[in-house]
Amino acid sequence: MDETARKGPWLILFVLCLGFFMAMLDATIVSISLPAIAMDLGASLDQMLWVMNVYILVIAVLYITGGRLGDILGPRTVYIVGVTVFTLASAVCGMTMSPGQLIAARAFQGVGAALLTPPTIGFIVAVFPWTKLGVAFGVYGGVAGSAAVAGPTLGGLLVESLGWRWIFLVNVPIGLATIVLARVVLPPLPASRSARFDLRGMLLGSTALLALTYGLIEAQRYDWGVVWSFVSIPLLLVGGVVLLAVFVVSQRRPNALMPLALFRHRDHSLMNVMTAACQFALFGLYLPLTIYFQEVVGLSPLEAGVSLIALPILAAVTSPFAGRLADKVGSRRVLLSGSLMFGLGILMTTLAIRADQNTWALQAGLVVTGFGSGQLWAPMTSVAMRGLPLELAGAASGVLNTTRQFGNILGGALVGAVLQNRLSASLHHEAATTASTLPANLVKPFADAIRGTAEHGITISNAGGGTGTAHLAPQAARVVELARQHAFERAFTTALQPALLTCAAALAVAFCCAFLLREPARAAPADATGAPDAATATDRT
């Protein structure tokens, strides 16, 4: 490797983080822009959901492929191709004239993100000494947290000042600059000469991941039932699991897309499970709290986002320090501490939730959650990659990123299912209690209004009011609406607590994974990723 890697690992990390930041930013920046996009392009609600979801789906399906391509073609080549594809797709997104075109361009964006993300981890473990990996991954995790914070805020500013197209077009100059810097700064790490691309494995694995991802993303929309004709959500999920099992069996051969040798490394396997559990908890926490702040507390979408902002900011700030601390005292201790704090923060938040509560009462729990989650990402990534042969770094990164993405998707699907299930039961109880306090002539209109809310559930919540009140006098309609809103708020608050406890349960799994880690001696073998010193790191490649 040339002198760039020996003298400038932080410059290399900066260039890698530019592309990574763009990819993470576009997972969050679109949400606040959906109303403007829908109005301009005449898009339906379903089309707008797919503007969001197709990006996530493509990334989840192709992460493993992107990681393995980095091993075969070299991480520098795949990273530059990924940034190029992402930049071109961003330009196309900004020029689309119909919802279908935008969805297709977003899928193209997802391909670029799936290619550029896995090589970043491979580069980090190649150019940083083993004793600095925690700090490097801490910065890397901080970038992800910063993107989560910046997305909605930057999106709002761009939409209001320049229009929605600029949430995509802003990537073009950044992407072009990243391509130029990558060609100049990134060293050409050697590819695995003996490896061949596993096309059959890619098709089989991608089909399995597509079925699972689509099934989980669309489960709430179709109420876990029929999607089309004989195709149902359970059929997609079962079929995806079966195909995934066939895919794993097919990987017991040389040049596999996902070398099973990865899972002979105990720490790598544990960190994949822990990563999925932590992402499950984090994404599962955001979904119901966003609804709670808007539909129960009564905040606007922007105010709800600001109420949650302490969590990602503290996580982003904590991450680099947690990485440095893990380098000094060992990753196991930091991961145990982080998972405990993360779980404690969720429990504090759960206990603070009331139907008549304000946002400040929840901030203590969110602060603890932010500090706890910020301690996890850097050590988890570092531990997952340590001890692995460098030629498997891309595949390992692809698997880890896929696991992370599936944790997000699974958290949203299962926590949403628990919330919906408990809301239906709680709403029935609260409706009966509230109806007993109403005048007899308002009980039936109230029952009709509650029925509309129950049918729409958490998708539309309080917007479902008004059913059965059109024929009432304004004052009577107001009484019915207030009663319906009161019943919904109390029912949602009751349902929210078991949903959040599901997130806490996921963190119990994460804690067990951290507990089972074997902390290595404070020196690393020279033939494993993350060498003891910078010279060894560069000489190995």
C-alpha positions in Angstrom: 0.0 0.0 0.0 1.2 3.5 -0.8 2.1 6.3 1.7 -1.5 7.6 1.7 -2.6 4.7 3.9 0.4 4.9 6.1 0.3 8.6 6.9 -3.3 9.6 6.3 -5.9 7.1 7.7 -8.0 10.0 9.0 -8.1 11.6 5.5 -9.2 8.3 4.1 -11.9 8.1 6.8 -13.1 11.6 5.9 -13.5 10.6 2.2 -15.3 7.4 3.2 -17.6 9.3 5.5 -18.6 11.7 2.8 -20.3 9.0 0.8 -21.6 7.2 3.8 -23.2 10.4 5.1 -25.0 10.9 1.8 -26.3 7.4 1.8 -27.6 7.7 5.5 -28.9 11.2 4.9 -31.2 10.0 2.1 -32.8 7.4 4.3 -34.2 10.3 6.5 -34.3 13.5 4.5 -37.2 12.4 2.3 -39.8 11.9 5.0 -40.4 15.6 5.7 -40.6 16.3 2.0 -43.4 13.8 1.1 -46.3 16.3 1.2 -44.5 18.7 -1.2 -43.6 15.8 -3.5 -47.1 14.4 -3.5 -48.6 17.8 -4.3 -46.2 18.5 -7.2 -46.3 15.0 -8.8 -49.9 14.2 -7.9 -48.8 11.0 -6.0 -51.0 8.8 -3.9 -50.3 7.8 -0.3 -49.1 4.3 -1.5 -46.7 5.8 -4.0 -45.3 8.2 -1.4 -44.7 5.3 1.0 -42.8 3.5 -1.8 -40.7 6.6 -2.4 -39.5 5.9 1.2 -39.6 2.2 1.3 -38.0 1.2 -2.0 -34.7 2.7 -0.9 -34.7 0.7 2.3 -35.7 -2.5 0.5 -33.0 -2.3 -2.2 -30.3 -1.6 0.4 -31.3 -4.5 2.5 -31.4 -6.9 -0.4 -28.0 -5.8 -1.9 -25.8 -5.1 1.1 -24.3 -8.6 1.1 -23.7 -8.4 -2.7 -22.0 -5.0 -2.3 -19.8 -6.3 0.4 -18.6 -9.4 -1.5 -18.0 -7.3 -4.7 -15.6 -5.2 -2.5 -13.6 -8.3 -1.7 -13.5 -9.5 -5.3 -13.0 -6.2 -7.2 -11.3 -4.2 -4.4 -13.1 -1.8 -2.0 -11.8 1.3 -3.7 -13.3 0.3 -7.1 -16.7 -0.6 -5.6 -16.8 2.5 -3.4 -16.2 4.8 -6.4 -18.8 2.9 -8.5 -21.3 3.1 -5.6 -20.8 6.9 -5.2 -21.1 7.4 -9.0 -24.3 5.4 -9.2 -25.7 7.2 -6.1 -24.8 10.6 -7.6 -26.4 9.9 -11.0 -29.5 8.5 -9.3 -29.8 11.6 -7.1 -29.7 13.8 -10.3 -32.4 11.7 -11.9 -34.5 11.9 -8.7 -34.3 15.7 -8.9 -35.6 15.7 -12.5 -38.4 13.2 -12.3 -41.8 14.2 -13.5 -44.0 11.4 -12.2 -44.3 9.2 -9.0 -43.3 6.1 -10.9 -40.1 7.7 -12.2 -39.2 8.9 -8.7 -39.7 5.4 -7.2 -37.5 3.9 -9.9 -34.8 6.5 -9.4 -34.9 5.9 -5.6 -34.4 2.2 -6.2 -31.3 3.2 -8.4 -30.2 5.3 -5.4 -30.5 2.3 -3.2 -28.2 0.3 -5.5 -25.5 3.0 -5.1 -25.9 3.1 -1.3 -25.7 -0.7 -1.1 -22.4 -0.6 -3.1 -20.7 2.3 -1.4 -21.5 1.4 2.3 -19.8 -2.0 2.9 -16.4 -1.1 1.5 -16.1 1.8 4.0 -15.8 -0.7 6.9 -13.3 -2.8 4.9 -11.1 0.3 4.4 -11.2 1.2 8.1 -10.0 -2.2 9.2 -7.3 -2.1 6.6 -5.8 1.3 7.2 -6.2 1.8 10.9 -4.1 0.1 13.6 -6.0 -2.3 15.8 -5.6 0.0 18.8 -7.4 2.9 16.9 -10.3 0.9 15.4 -12.6 1.9 18.2 -12.0 5.6 17.7 -12.3 5.2 13.9 -15.6 3.3 14.2 -16.8 5.9 16.8 -16.4 8.7 14.2 -18.1 6.5 11.7 -21.0 5.9 14.0 -21.1 9.6 14.8 -21.6 10.3 11.1 -24.6 8.0 11.0 -26.1 9.7 14.0 -25.4 13.1 12.5 -27.2 12.1 9.3 -30.2 11.0 11.3 -30.3 14.5 13.0 -29.6 16.5 9.9 -32.0 14.7 7.5 -35.4 16.1 8.6 -33.9 19.5 9.4 -32.0 19.9 6.2 -34.9 18.5 4.2 -37.2 21.1 5.7 -34.9 24.0 4.9 -34.3 22.8 1.3 -38.0 22.3 0.6 -39.0 25.7 2.0 -36.2 27.6 0.4 -35.4 25.8 -2.9 -38.1 23.2 -3.4 -38.3 19.4 -2.8 -36.1 18.5 -5.8 -33.1 20.0 -4.0 -33.2 17.3 -1.3 -31.8 15.1 -4.1 -29.9 17.6 -6.3 -27.8 18.7 -3.3 -26.1 15.2 -3.5 -24.7 15.9 -7.0 -21.9 18.4 -6.1 -21.1 16.4 -2.9 -21.0 13.2 -4.9 -18.8 14.6 -7.6 -16.4 16.0 -5.0 -16.3 12.6 -3.3 -15.5 10.8 -6.5 -12.6 13.1 -7.2 -11.3 12.8 -3.6 -11.7 9.0 -3.6 -9.6 8.6 -6.8 -6.9 10.8 -5.2 -6.9 9.7 -1.6 -8.1 6.1 -1.3 -5.4 3.6 -1.8 -6.0 0.6 -4.2 -6.3 -2.2 -1.7 -5.6 -5.5 -3.4 -8.6 -7.7 -4.4 -8.9 -11.4 -3.6 -7.4 -12.9 -6.7 -8.8 -16.4 -6.0 -12.4 -15.2 -5.4 -15.1 -15.5 -8.0 -18.5 -13.9 -8.0 -21.3 -16.2 -6.8 -24.1 -15.3 -9.3 -26.4 -18.2 -8.2 -25.9 -17.3 -4.5 -26.6 -13.6 -5.3 -29.9 -14.4 -7.1 -31.0 -16.9 -4.4 -30.0 -14.7 -1.4 -31.5 -11.5 -3.0 -34.8 -13.3 -3.7 -35.0 -14.5 -0.1 -34.1 -11.0 1.3 -36.6 -9.4 -1.0 -39.4 -11.6 0.1 -38.6 -11.1 3.8 -38.1 -7.3 3.5 -41.2 -6.7 1.4 -43.3 -8.9 3.7 -42.1 -7.0 6.9 -42.4 -3.5 5.3 -45.9 -4.2 4.0 -47.2 -6.3 6.9 -49.0 -3.4 8.7 -50.5 -2.0 5.4 -52.1 -5.4 4.5 -52.9 -6.2 8.2 -50.6 -9.3 7.9 -53.1 -10.7 5.3 -53.5 -11.1 1.5 -51.4 -8.8 -0.7 -52.6 -10.0 -4.1 -54.4 -13.2 -5.3 -52.9 -16.1 -3.3 -49.8 -14.1 -2.2 -50.0 -13.1 1.5 -47.7 -11.7 4.0 -47.3 -15.0 5.9 -46.5 -16.7 2.6 -43.9 -14.1 1.7 -42.2 -14.5 5.1 -42.3 -18.3 5.2 -41.1 -18.4 1.6 -38.3 -15.9 2.4 -37.2 -18.0 5.4 -37.1 -21.2 3.3 -35.2 -19.5 0.5 -32.8 -18.1 3.1 -32.2 -21.6 4.5 -31.5 -22.9 1.0 -29.2 -19.9 0.4 -27.2 -20.7 3.5 -26.8 -24.4 2.6 -25.7 -23.3 -0.9 -22.9 -21.2 0.6 -20.9 -24.3 1.7 -18.6 -24.1 -1.3 -15.6 -22.0 -2.4 -16.2 -18.5 -3.7 -19.5 -18.2 -1.9 -21.3 -14.9 -1.8 -21.5 -15.2 2.1 -18.6 -17.3 3.2 -19.7 -19.4 6.1 -16.2 -19.1 7.5 -17.4 -15.7 8.9 -19.6 -17.5 11.4 -16.9 -19.6 12.8 -15.7 -16.4 14.5 -17.8 -16.4 17.6 -17.6 -12.6 18.2 -18.7 -11.8 14.7 -21.8 -14.0 15.1 -22.6 -12.5 18.5 -22.2 -8.9 17.2 -24.6 -9.6 14.3 -27.2 -10.7 16.8 -26.5 -7.8 19.0 -26.6 -5.3 16.2 -30.0 -6.6 15.0 -31.3 -6.4 18.6 -30.1 -2.8 19.2 -31.5 -1.6 15.8 -34.8 -3.3 16.6 -35.0 -1.4 19.9 -33.9 1.9 18.4 -36.3 1.9 15.4 -39.0 0.3 17.5 -38.7 3.2 19.9 -38.9 5.9 17.3 -42.1 4.7 15.6 -44.5 4.8 18.5 -43.0 7.9 20.2 -43.4 9.9 16.9 -47.1 9.0 16.9 -47.4 9.6 20.6 -46.0 13.1 20.4 -48.3 14.1 17.5 -51.5 12.3 18.3 -51.5 12.4 22.1 -49.4 15.3 23.1 -50.6 17.3 20.1 -47.3 18.4 18.5 -46.7 19.1 14.9 -44.4 16.8 12.9 -41.6 19.3 13.2 -42.1 19.7 16.9 -42.3 15.9 17.4 -38.9 15.6 15.6 -37.4 18.3 17.8 -38.7 16.5 20.9 -36.8 13.3 19.9 -33.7 15.1 18.8 -31.8 14.7 22.1 -31.4 10.9 21.4 -29.6 11.0 18.0 -27.5 14.1 19.0 -26.2 12.4 22.2 -25.7 9.2 20.4 -23.6 10.9 17.7 -21.6 12.8 20.3 -21.0 9.8 22.5 -20.0 7.4 19.8 -16.4 8.6 19.2 -15.7 8.8 22.9 -17.1 5.3 23.4 -14.8 4.0 20.6 -11.8 5.5 22.3 -12.9 4.1 25.7 -13.3 0.6 24.2 -9.8 0.8 22.8 -8.5 1.5 26.3 -10.6 -0.7 28.7 -12.0 -3.3 26.3 -15.2 -3.5 24.2 -17.0 -5.9 26.4 -17.3 -3.5 29.3 -18.4 -0.6 27.1 -21.0 -2.8 25.4 -22.4 -4.0 28.7 -22.6 -0.5 30.0 -24.2 0.8 26.8 -26.9 -1.9 26.6 -27.8 -1.4 30.3 -28.1 2.4 29.8 -30.0 1.9 26.6 -32.5 -0.4 28.3 -32.7 1.8 31.4 -33.5 4.8 29.2 -36.4 2.9 27.5 -37.8 1.8 30.8 -37.6 5.4 32.1 -39.4 6.6 29.0 -42.0 3.9 29.3 -42.8 4.8 33.0 -43.0 8.5 32.2 -45.6 8.1 29.5 -49.1 9.4 30.4 -52.1 10.6 28.4 -51.8 14.1 29.8 -48.0 14.2 29.8 -45.8 16.9 28.2 -42.6 16.3 26.2 -40.2 17.4 29.0 -41.2 14.5 31.2 -39.8 12.1 28.7 -36.5 13.9 28.1 -34.6 12.3 31.0 -35.3 8.8 29.5 -34.4 9.9 26.0 -31.1 11.4 27.3 -30.2 8.2 29.0 -31.2 6.2 25.9 -29.0 8.5 23.7 -26.0 8.0 25.9 -26.5 4.3 26.1 -27.0 3.8 22.3 -24.1 6.0 21.5 -21.8 3.5 23.4 -22.8 0.6 21.3 -22.3 1.2 17.6 -18.5 1.7 17.5 -17.5 -1.3 19.7 -20.1 -3.6 18.0 -18.6 -2.9 14.6 -15.0 -3.1 15.8 -15.6 -6.4 17.6 -17.5 -7.8 14.6 -14.6 -7.2 12.3 -11.6 -8.0 14.5 -9.9 -11.3 13.9 -11.3 -11.8 10.4 -9.0 -12.3 7.4 -8.8 -9.0 5.4 -10.1 -10.8 2.3 -13.4 -11.4 4.1 -13.8 -7.8 5.3 -16.2 -6.8 2.5 -18.4 -9.9 3.0 -18.4 -9.4 6.8 -19.4 -5.7 6.4 -22.2 -6.7 4.0 -23.6 -9.2 6.4 -23.3 -6.8 9.3 -25.1 -4.0 7.4 -27.8 -6.4 6.3 -28.3 -7.5 9.8 -28.5 -3.8 10.9 -31.1 -3.1 8.3 -33.2 -6.1 9.1 -33.2 -5.0 12.8 -34.7 -1.7 11.7 -37.4 -3.4 9.6 -38.2 -6.1 12.1 -38.4 -3.5 14.9 -40.9 -1.4 12.9 -43.0 -4.4 11.9 -43.2 -6.2 15.3 -43.4 -3.2 17.6 -46.1 -1.8 15.2 -48.0 -5.1 15.4 -47.8 -5.1 19.2 -49.0 -1.5 19.3 -51.9 -2.1 16.9 -53.0 -5.2 18.8 -52.9 -3.6 22.2 -54.5 -0.5 20.9 -57.5 -2.4 19.6 -58.0 -4.1 23.0 -57.4 -0.9 25.0 -59.7 1.2 22.8 -62.6 -1.2 23.4 -62.1 -0.8 27.2 -61.7 3.0 27.1 -64.7 3.4 24.8 -66.9 1.5 27.3 -65.6 3.6 30.2 -66.1 6.9 28.3 -69.5 6.0 26.9 -70.8 5.5 30.4 -70.2 9.2 31.1 -72.1 10.5 28.0 -75.7 11.4 27.6 -77.8 8.6 26.1 -78.4 10.4 22.8 -74.6 10.7 22.2 -73.6 7.1 22.9 -74.4 5.8 19.4 -72.6 8.7 17.6 -69.6 8.2 19.9 -69.6 4.4 19.2 -69.6 5.2 15.4 -66.7 7.6 15.9 -64.7 5.1 18.0 -65.4 2.4 15.3 -63.8 4.6 12.7 -60.8 5.2 14.9 -60.4 1.4 15.6 -60.6 0.6 11.9 -57.9 3.1 11.0 -55.8 2.4 14.1 -52.3 3.9 14.3 -52.2 4.7 10.6 -54.6 7.6 10.8 -55.4 7.7 14.5 -57.2 11.0 15.5 -57.8 11.9 11.9 -60.3 9.1 12.0 -62.7 11.1 14.0 -66.0 12.6 12.8 -67.7 9.5 11.7 -71.3 9.5 12.8 -71.3 13.2 14.0 -72.3 15.0 10.8 -76.0 15.1 11.8 -75.3 16.4 15.3 -75.5 20.0 16.4 -72.0 21.6 16.6 -71.9 21.5 20.4 -73.0 17.9 20.5 -70.5 17.0 17.8 -67.8 18.7 19.8 -68.6 16.7 22.9 -68.5 13.4 20.9 -65.1 14.4 19.3 -63.6 15.3 22.6 -64.8 12.0 24.1 -63.4 10.1 21.2 -60.1 11.9 21.4 -59.9 11.3 25.2 -60.6 7.6 24.7 -58.0 7.3 21.9 -55.3 9.1 23.9 -55.8 6.9 27.0 -56.0 3.7 24.9 -52.9 4.6 22.9 -50.9 5.4 26.0 -51.9 2.1 27.5 -50.9 0.3 24.3 -47.6 2.1 24.0 -46.2 0.7 27.2 -46.1 -3.0 26.1 -44.8 -1.9 22.7 -41.9 -0.1 24.3 -41.2 -3.1 26.6 -40.7 -5.1 23.5 -37.8 -2.8 22.7 -36.5 -3.4 26.2 -36.7 -7.1 25.7 -34.6 -6.8 22.6 -31.9 -5.0 24.6 -31.9 -7.9 27.1 -30.8 -10.1 24.2 -28.2 -7.5 23.3 -26.9 -7.5 26.9 -26.6 -11.3 26.8 -24.5 -11.1 23.6 -22.2 -8.5 25.2 -21.9 -10.7 28.3 -20.8 -13.7 26.2 -18.0 -11.9 24.5 -14.4 -13.0 25.1 -12.2 -10.0 25.6 -8.9 -10.6 23.8 -5.5 -9.6 25.0 -4.6 -6.0 24.2 -2.6 -7.1 21.2 -3.9 -8.4 17.9 -2.5 -11.1 15.6 -0.8 -9.8 12.6 -2.9 -11.8 10.2 -6.2 -10.5 11.3 -8.1 -7.3 10.4 -7.1 -4.4 12.5 -3.3 -4.8 13.0 -1.5 -3.8 16.2 0.1 -0.8 14.6 -0.1 1.3 11.5 2.9 -0.2 9.8 1.6 -3.7 10.2 -1.8 -2.6 8.9 -0.3 -1.2 5.7 2.2 -3.9 5.2 -0.5 -6.6 5.3 -2.2 -5.2 2.2 
